[in-house]
């Protein structure tokens, strides 16, 4: 599960970047901004879920509380 | 762990390069790649730490002291572990103010954790003199 997560996130980032560039060329600034925001939110959700898993594991392993 | 160290190093190098590639287009995605890489490697390491921790607990149990000192040590290790992650991620985002606040909160938590031990030590010392 580890390796493909990084490639998934990098892929989303690159695709969003290319899409926003294309949209900027087509004089659609707002949609470019919306696409970037959407990509940001998608990746943020993945990251938050991953960090949540890490914190739960650390909590259980170290017996934090 | 020994046979996986190469995989971890390769993973981190790839994540660093991908981060650099992404930095040119939008900075946030580059940050996300580095956060993801840190989280994955830390998750991997913490899974290897749990047998180590149970071994430490056994060693401390063998010393015969009724008190459970090893639990405090392991707890502080966990706090340092997570605080360091938060501190470095905040520094990556060039948010030094937030980073110092995270570090300060980690230190305060550690001090609070260590207060009972200090108390026992002082009582013990005064009882000797």
N, CA and C atoms of all chains as a GROMACS GRO file, in nm:
protein
  582
    1UNK      N    1   0.084  -0.121   0.000
    1UNK     CA    2   0.000   0.000   0.000
    1UNK      C    3   0.087   0.126   0.000
    2UNK      N    4   0.216   0.111   0.028
    2UNK     CA    5   0.293   0.233   0.054
    2UNK      C    6   0.330   0.302  -0.075
    3UNK      N    7   0.396   0.223  -0.166
    3UNK     CA    8   0.458   0.290  -0.279
    3UNK      C    9   0.350   0.358  -0.363
    4UNK      N   10   0.239   0.288  -0.385
    4UNK     CA   11   0.146   0.346  -0.483
    4UNK      C   12   0.078   0.469  -0.426
    5UNK      N   13   0.080   0.484  -0.293
    5UNK     CA   14   0.016   0.605  -0.238
    5UNK      C   15   0.093   0.729  -0.284
    6UNK      N   16   0.227   0.719  -0.278
    6UNK     CA   17   0.306   0.836  -0.317
    6UNK      C   18   0.285   0.865  -0.465
    7UNK      N   19   0.284   0.759  -0.546
    7UNK     CA   20   0.267   0.783  -0.690
    7UNK      C   21   0.127   0.834  -0.718
    8UNK      N   22   0.028   0.788  -0.641
    8UNK     CA   23  -0.108   0.838  -0.662
    8UNK      C   24  -0.112   0.988  -0.637
    9UNK      N   25  -0.052   1.030  -0.525
    9UNK     CA   26  -0.056   1.172  -0.489
    9UNK      C   27   0.021   1.255  -0.590
   10UNK      N   28   0.139   1.203  -0.631
   10UNK     CA   29   0.217   1.279  -0.730
   10UNK      C   30   0.140   1.287  -0.861
   11UNK      N   31   0.074   1.175  -0.898
   11UNK     CA   32  -0.003   1.176  -1.023
   11UNK      C   33  -0.113   1.279  -1.019
   12UNK      N   34  -0.187   1.281  -0.907
   12UNK     CA   35  -0.296   1.379  -0.897
   12UNK      C   36  -0.238   1.519  -0.910
   13UNK      N   37  -0.125   1.542  -0.844
   13UNK     CA   38  -0.066   1.676  -0.849
   13UNK      C   39  -0.029   1.715  -0.990
   14UNK      N   40   0.035   1.622  -1.063
   14UNK     CA   41   0.080   1.656  -1.198
   14UNK      C   42  -0.039   1.678  -1.288
   15UNK      N   43  -0.140   1.590  -1.278
   15UNK     CA   44  -0.257   1.604  -1.366
   15UNK      C   45  -0.326   1.737  -1.340
   16UNK      N   46  -0.340   1.772  -1.212
   16UNK     CA   47  -0.406   1.898  -1.179
   16UNK      C   48  -0.326   2.014  -1.235
   17UNK      N   49  -0.194   2.005  -1.225
   17UNK     CA   50  -0.111   2.115  -1.276
   17UNK      C   51  -0.130   2.129  -1.427
   18UNK      N   52  -0.126   2.015  -1.497
   18UNK     CA   53  -0.141   2.023  -1.644
   18UNK      C   54  -0.278   2.076  -1.679
   19UNK      N   55  -0.380   2.026  -1.611
   19UNK     CA   56  -0.517   2.072  -1.641
   19UNK      C   57  -0.528   2.222  -1.621
   20UNK      N   58  -0.473   2.272  -1.510
   20UNK     CA   59  -0.489   2.416  -1.485
   20UNK      C   60  -0.415   2.496  -1.591
   21UNK      N   61  -0.297   2.443  -1.637
   21UNK     CA   62  -0.225   2.515  -1.744
   21UNK      C   63  -0.311   2.519  -1.870
   22UNK      N   64  -0.371   2.404  -1.904
   22UNK     CA   65  -0.453   2.399  -2.027
   22UNK      C   66  -0.568   2.497  -2.014
   23UNK      N   67  -0.633   2.495  -1.898
   23UNK     CA   68  -0.747   2.584  -1.880
   23UNK      C   69  -0.703   2.729  -1.887
   24UNK      N   70  -0.584   2.758  -1.833
   24UNK     CA   71  -0.535   2.897  -1.839
   24UNK      C   72  -0.516   2.938  -1.985
   25UNK      N   73  -0.463   2.846  -2.067
   25UNK     CA   74  -0.442   2.880  -2.210
   25UNK      C   75  -0.576   2.910  -2.274
   26UNK      N   76  -0.684   2.839  -2.230
   26UNK     CA   77  -0.815   2.859  -2.293
   26UNK      C   78  -0.888   2.975  -2.228
   27UNK      N   79  -0.815   3.063  -2.163
   27UNK     CA   80  -0.871   3.182  -2.097
   27UNK      C   81  -0.982   3.146  -1.999
   28UNK      N   82  -0.971   3.034  -1.926
   28UNK     CA   83  -1.072   3.002  -1.825
   28UNK      C   84  -1.003   2.999  -1.689
   29UNK      N   85  -0.968   3.117  -1.640
   29UNK     CA   86  -0.891   3.125  -1.516
   29UNK      C   87  -0.967   3.062  -1.401
   30UNK      N   88  -1.101   3.091  -1.393
   30UNK     CA   89  -1.174   3.044  -1.274
   30UNK      C   90  -1.172   2.892  -1.270
   31UNK      N   91  -1.197   2.830  -1.390
   31UNK     CA   92  -1.202   2.683  -1.386
   31UNK      C   93  -1.066   2.625  -1.353
   32UNK      N   94  -0.960   2.695  -1.398
   32UNK     CA   95  -0.826   2.646  -1.363
   32UNK      C   96  -0.810   2.647  -1.211
   33UNK      N   97  -0.856   2.758  -1.151
   33UNK     CA   98  -0.842   2.768  -1.005
   33UNK      C   99  -0.927   2.661  -0.938
   34UNK      N  100  -1.047   2.639  -0.992
   34UNK     CA  101  -1.134   2.538  -0.931
   34UNK      C  102  -1.069   2.400  -0.940
   35UNK      N  103  -1.010   2.370  -1.054
   35UNK     CA  104  -0.946   2.238  -1.071
   35UNK      C  105  -0.834   2.221  -0.971
   36UNK      N  106  -0.753   2.327  -0.956
   36UNK     CA  107  -0.642   2.317  -0.860
   36UNK      C  108  -0.696   2.291  -0.720
   37UNK      N  109  -0.802   2.366  -0.685
   37UNK     CA  110  -0.861   2.347  -0.551
   37UNK      C  111  -0.913   2.206  -0.535
   38UNK      N  112  -0.979   2.155  -0.638
   38UNK     CA  113  -1.036   2.020  -0.628
   38UNK      C  114  -0.924   1.919  -0.606
   39UNK      N  115  -0.815   1.934  -0.686
   39UNK     CA  116  -0.704   1.840  -0.669
   39UNK      C  117  -0.647   1.849  -0.529
   40UNK      N  118  -0.639   1.973  -0.480
   40UNK     CA  119  -0.583   1.994  -0.346
   40UNK      C  120  -0.667   1.920  -0.243
   41UNK      N  121  -0.800   1.932  -0.257
   41UNK     CA  122  -0.888   1.871  -0.156
   41UNK      C  123  -0.879   1.720  -0.161
   42UNK      N  124  -0.872   1.666  -0.283
   42UNK     CA  125  -0.865   1.520  -0.295
   42UNK      C  126  -0.740   1.468  -0.226
   43UNK      N  127  -0.627   1.534  -0.256
   43UNK     CA  128  -0.501   1.486  -0.197
   43UNK      C  129  -0.504   1.507  -0.046
   44UNK      N  130  -0.565   1.618  -0.004
   44UNK     CA  131  -0.571   1.645   0.141
   44UNK      C  132  -0.648   1.535   0.213
   45UNK      N  133  -0.759   1.491   0.150
   45UNK     CA  134  -0.837   1.385   0.215
   45UNK      C  135  -0.753   1.258   0.229
   46UNK      N  136  -0.681   1.224   0.122
   46UNK     CA  137  -0.598   1.101   0.129
   46UNK      C  138  -0.495   1.116   0.241
   47UNK      N  139  -0.430   1.233   0.245
   47UNK     CA  140  -0.322   1.253   0.343
   47UNK      C  141  -0.378   1.248   0.485
   48UNK      N  142  -0.495   1.310   0.503
   48UNK     CA  143  -0.550   1.313   0.640
   48UNK      C  144  -0.583   1.173   0.686
   49UNK      N  145  -0.636   1.092   0.592
   49UNK     CA  146  -0.669   0.955   0.632
   49UNK      C  147  -0.541   0.880   0.668
   50UNK      N  148  -0.434   0.905   0.590
   50UNK     CA  149  -0.307   0.835   0.616
   50UNK      C  150  -0.249   0.877   0.751
   51UNK      N  151  -0.254   1.008   0.778
   51UNK     CA  152  -0.199   1.057   0.906
   51UNK      C  153  -0.283   1.005   1.022
   52UNK      N  154  -0.416   0.994   0.997
   52UNK     CA  155  -0.502   0.939   1.103
   52UNK      C  156  -0.461   0.798   1.138
   53UNK      N  157  -0.433   0.718   1.034
   53UNK     CA  158  -0.388   0.580   1.060
   53UNK      C  159  -0.260   0.581   1.142
   54UNK      N  160  -0.165   0.668   1.100
   54UNK     CA  161  -0.036   0.672   1.170
   54UNK      C  162  -0.057   0.707   1.316
   55UNK      N  163  -0.138   0.810   1.343
   55UNK     CA  164  -0.154   0.853   1.483
   55UNK      C  165  -0.221   0.744   1.564
   56UNK      N  166  -0.319   0.674   1.505
   56UNK     CA  167  -0.382   0.565   1.582
   56UNK      C  168  -0.281   0.456   1.613
   57UNK      N  169  -0.197   0.424   1.513
   57UNK     CA  170  -0.097   0.318   1.538
   57UNK      C  171  -0.001   0.361   1.648
   58UNK      N  172   0.045   0.488   1.638
   58UNK     CA  173   0.140   0.535   1.739
   58UNK      C  174   0.073   0.532   1.876
   59UNK      N  175  -0.056   0.571   1.879
   59UNK     CA  176  -0.126   0.575   2.007
   59UNK      C  177  -0.132   0.435   2.067
   60UNK      N  178  -0.159   0.335   1.982
   60UNK     CA  179  -0.174   0.201   2.038
   60UNK      C  180  -0.037   0.141   2.072
   61UNK      N  181   0.062   0.165   1.988
   61UNK     CA  182   0.192   0.101   2.012
   61UNK      C  183   0.256   0.161   2.136
   62UNK      N  184   0.257   0.296   2.146
   62UNK     CA  185   0.327   0.358   2.259
   62UNK      C  186   0.238   0.369   2.382
   63UNK      N  187   0.110   0.329   2.367
   63UNK     CA  188   0.024   0.335   2.483
   63UNK      C  189   0.011   0.478   2.533
   64UNK      N  190  -0.009   0.572   2.443
   64UNK     CA  191  -0.007   0.713   2.482
   64UNK      C  192  -0.126   0.744   2.572
   65UNK      N  193  -0.246   0.704   2.535
   65UNK     CA  194  -0.359   0.719   2.630
   65UNK      C  195  -0.470   0.624   2.598
   66UNK      N  196   1.366  -0.546   0.952
   66UNK     CA  197   1.395  -0.405   0.924
   66UNK      C  198   1.522  -0.393   0.838
   67UNK      N  199   1.616  -0.486   0.862
   67UNK     CA  200   1.743  -0.468   0.794
   67UNK      C  201   1.724  -0.482   0.644
   68UNK      N  202   1.636  -0.578   0.605
   68UNK     CA  203   1.625  -0.597   0.461
   68UNK      C  204   1.535  -0.491   0.400
   69UNK      N  205   1.462  -0.415   0.480
   69UNK     CA  206   1.371  -0.316   0.423
   69UNK      C  207   1.433  -0.178   0.418
   70UNK      N  208   1.553  -0.162   0.475
   70UNK     CA  209   1.610  -0.028   0.481
   70UNK      C  210   1.632   0.027   0.340
   71UNK      N  211   1.668  -0.062   0.246
   71UNK     CA  212   1.694  -0.014   0.109
   71UNK      C  213   1.564   0.036   0.048
   72UNK      N  214   1.455  -0.037   0.076
   72UNK     CA  215   1.326   0.004   0.018
   72UNK      C  216   1.289   0.142   0.072
   73UNK      N  217   1.314   0.163   0.201
   73UNK     CA  218   1.277   0.292   0.261
   73UNK      C  219   1.357   0.405   0.198
   74UNK      N  220   1.487   0.382   0.182
   74UNK     CA  221   1.572   0.488   0.125
   74UNK      C  222   1.528   0.518  -0.017
   75UNK      N  223   1.500   0.413  -0.094
   75UNK     CA  224   1.457   0.436  -0.233
   75UNK      C  225   1.326   0.514  -0.233
   76UNK      N  226   1.235   0.475  -0.143
   76UNK     CA  227   1.105   0.544  -0.136
   76UNK      C  228   1.126   0.693  -0.108
   77UNK      N  229   1.215   0.725  -0.015
   77UNK     CA  230   1.233   0.866   0.023
   77UNK      C  231   1.296   0.944  -0.091
   78UNK      N  232   1.393   0.881  -0.162
   78UNK     CA  233   1.456   0.953  -0.274
   78UNK      C  234   1.353   0.981  -0.382
   79UNK      N  235   1.270   0.879  -0.412
   79UNK     CA  236   1.167   0.899  -0.517
   79UNK      C  237   1.072   1.010  -0.475
   80UNK      N  238   1.030   1.007  -0.348
   80UNK     CA  239   0.936   1.110  -0.301
   80UNK      C  240   0.999   1.248  -0.310
   81UNK      N  241   1.128   1.257  -0.276
   81UNK     CA  242   1.195   1.388  -0.282
   81UNK      C  243   1.196   1.440  -0.425
   82UNK      N  244   1.230   1.350  -0.518
   82UNK     CA  245   1.238   1.395  -0.658
   82UNK      C  246   1.100   1.434  -0.708
   83UNK      N  247   0.999   1.352  -0.674
   83UNK     CA  248   0.862   1.386  -0.718
   83UNK      C  249   0.822   1.521  -0.660
   84UNK      N  250   0.863   1.544  -0.536
   84UNK     CA  251   0.831   1.673  -0.475
   84UNK      C  252   0.893   1.787  -0.553
   85UNK      N  253   1.017   1.767  -0.594
   85UNK     CA  254   1.084   1.872  -0.671
   85UNK      C  255   1.011   1.894  -0.804
   86UNK      N  256   0.969   1.785  -0.868
   86UNK     CA  257   0.900   1.800  -0.996
   86UNK      C  258   0.774   1.882  -0.976
   87UNK      N  259   0.702   1.851  -0.868
   87UNK     CA  260   0.573   1.917  -0.848
   87UNK      C  261   0.590   2.060  -0.804
   88UNK      N  262   0.708   2.093  -0.746
   88UNK     CA  263   0.722   2.226  -0.686
   88UNK      C  264   0.706   2.334  -0.793
   89UNK      N  265   0.748   2.303  -0.915
   89UNK     CA  266   0.745   2.407  -1.019
   89UNK      C  267   0.601   2.446  -1.049
   90UNK      N  268   0.507   2.347  -1.045
   90UNK     CA  269   0.370   2.380  -1.086
   90UNK      C  270   0.292   2.436  -0.969
   91UNK      N  271   0.269   2.352  -0.865
   91UNK     CA  272   0.206   2.412  -0.747
   91UNK      C  273   0.270   2.356  -0.622
   92UNK      N  274   0.303   2.445  -0.530
   92UNK     CA  275   0.386   2.412  -0.414
   92UNK      C  276   0.313   2.320  -0.320
   93UNK      N  277   0.178   2.336  -0.310
   93UNK     CA  278   0.110   2.259  -0.206
   93UNK      C  279   0.124   2.110  -0.235
   94UNK      N  280   0.109   2.072  -0.364
   94UNK     CA  281   0.115   1.929  -0.395
   94UNK      C  282   0.252   1.872  -0.358
   95UNK      N  283   0.357   1.954  -0.377
   95UNK     CA  284   0.491   1.904  -0.342
   95UNK      C  285   0.496   1.874  -0.193
   96UNK      N  286   0.434   1.965  -0.114
   96UNK     CA  287   0.433   1.942   0.031
   96UNK      C  288   0.359   1.813   0.064
   97UNK      N  289   0.249   1.791  -0.009
   97UNK     CA  290   0.170   1.672   0.021
   97UNK      C  291   0.251   1.545  -0.004
   98UNK      N  292   0.332   1.548  -0.113
   98UNK     CA  293   0.412   1.428  -0.143
   98UNK      C  294   0.508   1.402  -0.029
   99UNK      N  295   0.572   1.509   0.022
   99UNK     CA  296   0.672   1.486   0.130
   99UNK      C  297   0.601   1.441   0.258
  100UNK      N  298   0.483   1.499   0.285
  100UNK     CA  299   0.412   1.455   0.406
  100UNK      C  300   0.373   1.309   0.393
  101UNK      N  301   0.328   1.271   0.272
  101UNK     CA  302   0.286   1.132   0.253
  101UNK      C  303   0.405   1.038   0.273
  102UNK      N  304   0.520   1.076   0.217
  102UNK     CA  305   0.637   0.989   0.232
  102UNK      C  306   0.675   0.976   0.380
  103UNK      N  307   0.676   1.089   0.452
  103UNK     CA  308   0.712   1.082   0.595
  103UNK      C  309   0.615   0.991   0.668
  104UNK      N  310   0.486   1.007   0.640
  104UNK     CA  311   0.387   0.928   0.714
  104UNK      C  312   0.404   0.780   0.688
  105UNK      N  313   0.429   0.746   0.559
  105UNK     CA  314   0.441   0.603   0.526
  105UNK      C  315   0.561   0.542   0.596
  106UNK      N  316   0.676   0.614   0.591
  106UNK     CA  317   0.796   0.556   0.650
  106UNK      C  318   0.781   0.545   0.801
  107UNK      N  319   0.717   0.648   0.861
  107UNK     CA  320   0.700   0.643   1.007
  107UNK      C  321   0.606   0.530   1.046
  108UNK      N  322   0.503   0.510   0.961
  108UNK     CA  323   0.412   0.398   0.991
  108UNK      C  324   0.489   0.267   0.986
  109UNK      N  325   0.576   0.256   0.887
  109UNK     CA  326   0.654   0.134   0.871
  109UNK      C  327   0.746   0.113   0.991
  110UNK      N  328   0.806   0.223   1.038
  110UNK     CA  329   0.902   0.210   1.148
  110UNK      C  330   0.829   0.174   1.276
  111UNK      N  331   0.712   0.238   1.298
  111UNK     CA  332   0.644   0.216   1.426
  111UNK      C  333   0.601   0.071   1.438
  112UNK      N  334   0.572   0.007   1.324
  112UNK     CA  335   0.533  -0.135   1.332
  112UNK      C  336   0.652  -0.219   1.376
  113UNK      N  337   0.774  -0.178   1.339
  113UNK     CA  338   0.893  -0.252   1.382
  113UNK      C  339   0.929  -0.218   1.526
  114UNK      N  340   0.873  -0.108   1.579
  114UNK     CA  341   0.911  -0.068   1.715
  114UNK      C  342   0.836  -0.148   1.820
  115UNK      N  343   0.718  -0.200   1.785
  115UNK     CA  344   0.636  -0.258   1.893
  115UNK      C  345   0.702  -0.379   1.961
  116UNK      N  346   0.766  -0.473   1.887
  116UNK     CA  347   0.834  -0.580   1.962
  116UNK      C  348   0.946  -0.526   2.049
  117UNK      N  349   1.011  -0.421   1.999
  117UNK     CA  350   1.120  -0.362   2.078
  117UNK      C  351   1.066  -0.309   2.210
  118UNK      N  352   0.948  -0.247   2.203
  118UNK     CA  353   0.890  -0.186   2.323
  118UNK      C  354   0.854  -0.294   2.424
  119UNK      N  355   0.796  -0.405   2.373
  119UNK     CA  356   0.759  -0.511   2.470
  119UNK      C  357   0.885  -0.568   2.533
  120UNK      N  358   0.996  -0.574   2.456
  120UNK     CA  359   1.120  -0.625   2.515
  120UNK      C  360   1.167  -0.531   2.625
  121UNK      N  361   1.157  -0.400   2.598
  121UNK     CA  362   1.201  -0.303   2.699
  121UNK      C  363   1.117  -0.318   2.824
  122UNK      N  364   0.986  -0.337   2.803
  122UNK     CA  365   0.899  -0.352   2.921
  122UNK      C  366   0.941  -0.475   3.001
  123UNK      N  367   0.974  -0.584   2.930
  123UNK     CA  368   1.016  -0.704   3.004
  123UNK      C  369   1.142  -0.675   3.084
  124UNK      N  370   1.239  -0.607   3.019
  124UNK     CA  371   1.364  -0.579   3.091
  124UNK      C  372   1.335  -0.500   3.218
  125UNK      N  373   1.248  -0.398   3.203
  125UNK     CA  374   1.221  -0.314   3.322
  125UNK      C  375   1.147  -0.395   3.428
  126UNK      N  376   1.060  -0.488   3.380
  126UNK     CA  377   0.986  -0.567   3.479
  126UNK      C  378   1.083  -0.654   3.558
  127UNK      N  379   1.190  -0.699   3.490
  127UNK     CA  380   1.283  -0.789   3.557
  127UNK      C  381   1.360  -0.716   3.666
  128UNK      N  382   1.368  -0.581   3.660
  128UNK     CA  383   1.449  -0.512   3.761
  128UNK      C  384   1.383  -0.520   3.899
  129UNK      N  385   1.257  -0.562   3.906
  129UNK     CA  386   1.200  -0.589   4.038
  129UNK      C  387   1.137  -0.467   4.102
  130UNK      N  388   1.161  -0.348   4.048
  130UNK     CA  389   1.097  -0.232   4.112
  130UNK      C  390   0.948  -0.237   4.076
  131UNK      N  391   0.866  -0.215   4.178
  131UNK     CA  392   0.721  -0.225   4.154
  131UNK      C  393   0.674  -0.120   4.056
  132UNK      N  394   0.744  -0.001   4.059
  132UNK     CA  395   0.695   0.110   3.976
  132UNK      C  396   0.708   0.074   3.827
  133UNK      N  397   0.622   0.134   3.744
  133UNK     CA  398   0.625   0.105   3.602
  133UNK      C  399   0.693   0.222   3.531
  134UNK      N  400   0.825   0.233   3.547
  134UNK     CA  401   0.895   0.348   3.488
  134UNK      C  402   0.902   0.336   3.337
  135UNK      N  403   0.907   0.210   3.290
  135UNK     CA  404   0.927   0.194   3.145
  135UNK      C  405   0.809   0.253   3.070
  136UNK      N  406   0.690   0.253   3.133
  136UNK     CA  407   0.574   0.306   3.060
  136UNK      C  408   0.592   0.455   3.035
  137UNK      N  409   0.644   0.525   3.136
  137UNK     CA  410   0.667   0.669   3.115
  137UNK      C  411   0.768   0.691   3.005
  138UNK      N  412   0.873   0.610   3.006
  138UNK     CA  413   0.978   0.628   2.903
  138UNK      C  414   0.918   0.604   2.765
  139UNK      N  415   0.839   0.498   2.752
  139UNK     CA  416   0.784   0.466   2.620
  139UNK      C  417   0.686   0.575   2.578
  140UNK      N  418   0.610   0.626   2.673
  140UNK     CA  419   0.516   0.734   2.638
  140UNK      C  420   0.591   0.856   2.589
  141UNK      N  421   0.698   0.892   2.658
  141UNK     CA  422   0.772   1.012   2.614
  141UNK      C  423   0.835   0.987   2.479
  142UNK      N  424   0.877   0.863   2.454
  142UNK     CA  425   0.932   0.832   2.321
  142UNK      C  426   0.825   0.855   2.214
  143UNK      N  427   0.702   0.812   2.243
  143UNK     CA  428   0.595   0.831   2.145
  143UNK      C  429   0.567   0.978   2.122
  144UNK      N  430   0.569   1.056   2.230
  144UNK     CA  431   0.542   1.199   2.215
  144UNK      C  432   0.650   1.265   2.132
  145UNK      N  433   0.777   1.230   2.159
  145UNK     CA  434   0.885   1.289   2.079
  145UNK      C  435   0.869   1.251   1.933
  146UNK      N  436   0.832   1.125   1.912
  146UNK     CA  437   0.816   1.071   1.777
  146UNK      C  438   0.719   1.156   1.697
  147UNK      N  439   0.603   1.186   1.757
  147UNK     CA  440   0.498   1.256   1.682
  147UNK      C  441   0.529   1.405   1.675
  148UNK      N  442   0.584   1.459   1.787
  148UNK     CA  443   0.612   1.602   1.786
  148UNK      C  444   0.716   1.635   1.680
  149UNK      N  445   0.816   1.548   1.668
  149UNK     CA  446   0.921   1.574   1.568
  149UNK      C  447   0.860   1.576   1.428
  150UNK      N  448   0.766   1.484   1.403
  150UNK     CA  449   0.702   1.482   1.271
  150UNK      C  450   0.630   1.614   1.245
  151UNK      N  451   0.549   1.658   1.342
  151UNK     CA  452   0.476   1.784   1.324
  151UNK      C  453   0.568   1.901   1.307
  152UNK      N  454   0.677   1.902   1.387
  152UNK     CA  455   0.772   2.013   1.381
  152UNK      C  456   0.834   2.022   1.243
  153UNK      N  457   0.877   1.907   1.190
  153UNK     CA  458   0.948   1.912   1.061
  153UNK      C  459   0.852   1.945   0.948
  154UNK      N  460   0.728   1.897   0.955
  154UNK     CA  461   0.633   1.929   0.848
  154UNK      C  462   0.605   2.079   0.848
  155UNK      N  463   0.590   2.136   0.968
  155UNK     CA  464   0.565   2.281   0.975
  155UNK      C  465   0.686   2.357   0.922
  156UNK      N  466   0.806   2.307   0.951
  156UNK     CA  467   0.924   2.378   0.899
  156UNK      C  468   0.931   2.366   0.748
  157UNK      N  469   0.886   2.252   0.694
  157UNK     CA  470   0.887   2.239   0.547
  157UNK      C  471   0.796   2.342   0.484
  158UNK      N  472   0.685   2.375   0.554
  158UNK     CA  473   0.594   2.474   0.498
  158UNK      C  474   0.644   2.616   0.525
  159UNK      N  475   0.769   2.628   0.573
  159UNK     CA  476   0.827   2.759   0.607
  159UNK      C  477   0.744   2.832   0.713
  160UNK      N  478   0.679   2.753   0.799
  160UNK     CA  479   0.599   2.814   0.906
  160UNK      C  480   0.676   2.796   1.036
  161UNK      N  481   0.783   2.876   1.054
  161UNK     CA  482   0.867   2.852   1.171
  161UNK      C  483   0.793   2.880   1.301
  162UNK      N  484   0.701   2.979   1.298
  162UNK     CA  485   0.629   3.013   1.422
  162UNK      C  486   0.548   2.892   1.468
  163UNK      N  487   0.473   2.833   1.375
  163UNK     CA  488   0.391   2.717   1.414
  163UNK      C  489   0.481   2.604   1.459
  164UNK      N  490   0.595   2.589   1.392
  164UNK     CA  491   0.686   2.479   1.428
  164UNK      C  492   0.732   2.494   1.573
  165UNK      N  493   0.770   2.616   1.612
  165UNK     CA  494   0.817   2.632   1.751
  165UNK      C  495   0.702   2.608   1.848
  166UNK      N  496   0.580   2.645   1.808
  166UNK     CA  497   0.467   2.621   1.900
  166UNK      C  498   0.447   2.471   1.918
  167UNK      N  499   0.460   2.396   1.809
  167UNK     CA  500   0.444   2.250   1.819
  167UNK      C  501   0.552   2.193   1.910
  168UNK      N  502   0.675   2.242   1.892
  168UNK     CA  503   0.786   2.189   1.972
  168UNK      C  504   0.765   2.221   2.120
  169UNK      N  505   0.718   2.346   2.145
  169UNK     CA  506   0.695   2.387   2.284
  169UNK      C  507   0.590   2.299   2.348
  170UNK      N  508   0.483   2.270   2.274
  170UNK     CA  509   0.377   2.188   2.333
  170UNK      C  510   0.430   2.048   2.363
  171UNK      N  511   0.516   1.996   2.272
  171UNK     CA  512   0.575   1.864   2.298
  171UNK      C  513   0.658   1.867   2.424
  172UNK      N  514   0.739   1.973   2.440
  172UNK     CA  515   0.824   1.981   2.560
  172UNK      C  516   0.740   1.988   2.686
  173UNK      N  517   0.633   2.070   2.682
  173UNK     CA  518   0.549   2.084   2.802
  173UNK      C  519   0.487   1.949   2.835
  174UNK      N  520   0.442   1.875   2.732
  174UNK     CA  521   0.382   1.744   2.759
  174UNK      C  522   0.484   1.653   2.826
  175UNK      N  523   0.609   1.659   2.776
  175UNK     CA  524   0.711   1.572   2.836
  175UNK      C  525   0.735   1.609   2.981
  176UNK      N  526   0.738   1.741   3.009
  176UNK     CA  527   0.763   1.783   3.148
  176UNK      C  528   0.651   1.733   3.237
  177UNK      N  529   0.529   1.747   3.189
  177UNK     CA  530   0.414   1.701   3.269
  177UNK      C  531   0.425   1.552   3.295
  178UNK      N  532   0.475   1.480   3.193
  178UNK     CA  533   0.486   1.335   3.207
  178UNK      C  534   0.592   1.300   3.311
  179UNK      N  535   0.696   1.386   3.321
  179UNK     CA  536   0.810   1.350   3.406
  179UNK      C  537   0.792   1.397   3.550
  180UNK      N  538   0.692   1.481   3.576
  180UNK     CA  539   0.674   1.537   3.711
  180UNK      C  540   0.662   1.428   3.818
  181UNK      N  541   0.579   1.324   3.800
  181UNK     CA  542   0.567   1.223   3.907
  181UNK      C  543   0.701   1.160   3.940
  182UNK      N  544   0.781   1.133   3.834
  182UNK     CA  545   0.910   1.069   3.860
  182UNK      C  546   0.998   1.161   3.944
  183UNK      N  547   0.995   1.290   3.907
  183UNK     CA  548   1.078   1.387   3.981
  183UNK      C  549   1.036   1.390   4.127
  184UNK      N  550   0.904   1.383   4.147
  184UNK     CA  551   0.850   1.388   4.282
  184UNK      C  552   0.906   1.271   4.363
  185UNK      N  553   0.899   1.150   4.302
  185UNK     CA  554   0.948   1.032   4.373
  185UNK      C  555   1.095   1.049   4.407
  186UNK      N  556   1.170   1.102   4.310
  186UNK     CA  557   1.315   1.118   4.333
  186UNK      C  558   1.339   1.209   4.452
  187UNK      N  559   1.268   1.322   4.456
  187UNK     CA  560   1.290   1.419   4.564
  187UNK      C  561   1.256   1.354   4.698
  188UNK      N  562   1.141   1.282   4.702
  188UNK     CA  563   1.104   1.219   4.829
  188UNK      C  564   1.212   1.121   4.872
  189UNK      N  565   1.262   1.046   4.771
  189UNK     CA  566   1.363   0.946   4.804
  189UNK      C  567   1.488   1.013   4.861
  190UNK      N  568   1.529   1.123   4.795
  190UNK     CA  569   1.652   1.191   4.840
  190UNK      C  570   1.633   1.246   4.981
  191UNK      N  571   1.516   1.312   5.002
  191UNK     CA  572   1.499   1.370   5.135
  191UNK      C  573   1.495   1.259   5.241
  192UNK      N  574   1.442   1.143   5.204
  192UNK     CA  575   1.436   1.038   5.306
  192UNK      C  576   1.576   0.989   5.341
  193UNK      N  577   1.668   0.999   5.245
  193UNK     CA  578   1.805   0.952   5.274
  193UNK      C  579   1.872   1.049   5.371
  194UNK      N  580   1.861   1.180   5.339
  194UNK     CA  581   1.938   1.278   5.422
  194UNK      C  582   1.881   1.284   5.562
   0.00000   0.00000   0.00000
